[in-house]
Amino acid sequence: MNAEHYTYRVQWSMDDHEYVGTVAEMPSLSWLDEDQEAAFAGIRRLVTEVVADMEAAGETPPEPISERRFSGRFVVRVGEEIHRRLVLEAAEQKVSLNALASNRLAGSRH
């Protein structure tokens, strides 16, 4: 598994007064450093070590999100009243409920 393909983020931590590097595929891992670039390098090194340890132990590391295939389909359950309001809004906009939900999730209103 290539640790470079994982989804990394570095952000300032007000609690720690340092940058914290994280990886989406392994939410239990993090790396703190006063320097933003060092936090990024640290989390990447840590992930590389964890992946190597997992593989050596015969475990399968998590698949990088960037390499996963997605169907584009997922189910969301909402209450009856929310469902009714969304169906009404979709009808008023002359779009399907699916199109309305997809546009909302994408961040647009129409």
C-alpha positions in Angstrom: 0.0 0.0 0.0 1.4 3.4 -0.9 1.1 5.8 2.1 1.4 8.8 -0.3 -2.1 8.1 -1.6 -3.8 8.7 1.7 -5.8 11.8 2.6 -3.7 14.1 4.8 -4.7 17.3 6.5 -2.7 19.8 8.6 -4.4 22.4 10.7 -3.7 24.6 13.7 -4.8 23.2 17.1 -5.9 25.9 19.5 -5.8 23.3 22.3 -2.2 22.2 21.7 -0.8 25.5 20.2 0.7 23.4 17.5 -0.1 22.1 14.0 -1.7 18.7 14.0 -1.3 16.4 11.0 -4.0 13.8 10.5 -5.0 11.2 7.9 -8.6 10.5 7.1 -8.2 6.8 6.5 -6.7 6.3 10.0 -8.5 8.7 12.3 -6.7 7.4 15.4 -3.3 8.7 14.2 -2.0 12.3 14.5 1.2 14.2 14.6 1.8 17.5 16.5 4.6 20.0 15.6 5.2 23.7 15.9 6.0 23.8 12.2 3.3 23.2 9.6 5.6 21.4 7.2 7.1 19.3 10.0 3.6 18.2 11.1 2.8 17.1 7.5 6.1 15.2 7.3 5.6 13.6 10.7 2.1 12.3 9.9 3.3 10.9 6.6 6.2 9.1 8.3 4.0 7.7 11.0 1.5 6.4 8.4 4.3 4.8 6.4 5.5 3.0 9.6 2.0 1.9 10.6 1.3 0.6 7.1 4.6 -1.3 7.1 3.8 -2.8 10.6 0.3 -3.8 9.5 1.7 -5.5 6.3 4.4 -7.3 8.3 1.7 -8.6 10.7 -0.4 -9.9 7.8 -3.0 -7.2 8.3 -4.5 -5.2 5.4 -4.0 -1.4 5.7 -7.1 0.8 4.9 -7.6 1.5 1.2 -6.9 5.1 0.3 -10.1 7.1 -0.3 -8.5 8.3 -3.6 -8.3 4.7 -4.9 -11.8 3.6 -3.9 -14.6 3.2 -6.4 -17.9 4.8 -5.5 -21.3 3.9 -6.9 -22.7 7.4 -6.4 -25.5 5.9 -4.4 -26.2 6.1 -0.7 -29.3 6.1 1.4 -30.3 8.8 3.9 -33.3 8.4 6.2 -35.1 11.5 7.3 -38.3 12.1 9.2 -41.6 12.2 7.5 -42.1 15.9 7.7 -38.6 16.6 6.2 -39.3 14.2 3.4 -42.6 15.9 2.7 -40.9 19.4 2.6 -38.2 18.2 0.3 -40.7 16.5 -2.1 -42.7 19.8 -2.2 -39.5 21.9 -2.8 -38.4 19.5 -5.6 -41.8 19.7 -7.2 -41.8 23.5 -7.0 -38.4 23.6 -8.6 -39.5 21.0 -11.3 -36.7 18.7 -10.4 -36.6 15.2 -9.0 -36.0 14.7 -5.2 -32.7 13.0 -6.1 -31.6 16.1 -8.1 -32.7 18.4 -5.3 -30.7 16.4 -2.7 -27.7 16.1 -5.0 -27.6 19.8 -5.6 -27.9 20.5 -1.9 -25.1 18.1 -1.0 -23.0 19.8 -3.7 -23.6 23.1 -2.0 -25.9 24.8 -4.5 -29.5 25.8 -4.1 -30.8 25.0 -7.6 
